[in-house]
Amino acid sequence: MEENKSRFRASPQEWGALLEELAASGMTASAFCRDRAVPVWQMRHRLRKARRDADDRRGFVEVLGGGEPGPAEGVWVEVGRHRIRVGRGFDADLLRRVAEALA
C-alpha cells in the first residue's frame, strides 16, 4: 500500500511544537509519528532541517588546524556553511565584522 504524502499538514509553529514534544517524549521518532499519525518521512525531514538551522545559528563552528600556524599556513574558520582562511597577521577587526555579517 502506497503512503499518501499529502494528507498531513502542519504550520512551521506546529512543527516546532511537534519537535519539542518529540524531544520531551523520550520516544523514537518512528513511535512518536505512529502514535500521532505523522508521516515519518516528514518528521525526519523536519529534524534534519532543524539541525541545519541550529548549526547555521551557532556562529563559529570549528577551527581547522592546530598549534601555531607557520608563515605560509593559517587556520580555516567555519561560520555556518561558510569557510574563511585566516593567516598570520590577519586583521582581527575585519574578521569579526565578516563573521558577524555571515552569522
KARA-V98801 format. One record per backbone hydrogen bond with DSSP energy under -0.5 kcal/mol. CO is the residue of the C=O (numbers start at 0). NH is the residue of the N-H. If there is no record, write none. Layout:
CO,NH ; CO,NH
This chain:
2,4 ; 3,6 ; 10,14 ; 11,15 ; 12,16 ; 13,17 ; 14,18 ; 15,19 ; 16,20 ; 17,21 ; 18,22 ; 19,23 ; 20,24 ; 21,25 ; 27,31 ; 28,32 ; 29,33 ; 30,34 ; 31,35 ; 32,36 ; 32,37 ; 33,36 ; 38,42 ; 39,43 ; 40,44 ; 41,45 ; 42,46 ; 43,47 ; 44,48 ; 45,49 ; 46,50 ; 47,51 ; 48,52 ; 49,53 ; 50,54 ; 51,55 ; 52,56 ; 53,57 ; 54,57 ; 55,58 ; 57,59 ; 58,79 ; 61,63 ; 61,77 ; 63,75 ; 69,72 ; 72,87 ; 74,85 ; 75,63 ; 76,78 ; 76,83 ; 77,60 ; 77,61 ; 77,79 ; 78,81 ; 81,78 ; 83,76 ; 83,85 ; 84,86 ; 85,74 ; 86,89 ; 89,91 ; 90,94 ; 91,95 ; 92,96 ; 93,97 ; 94,98 ; 95,99 ; 96,100 ; 97,101 ; 98,102
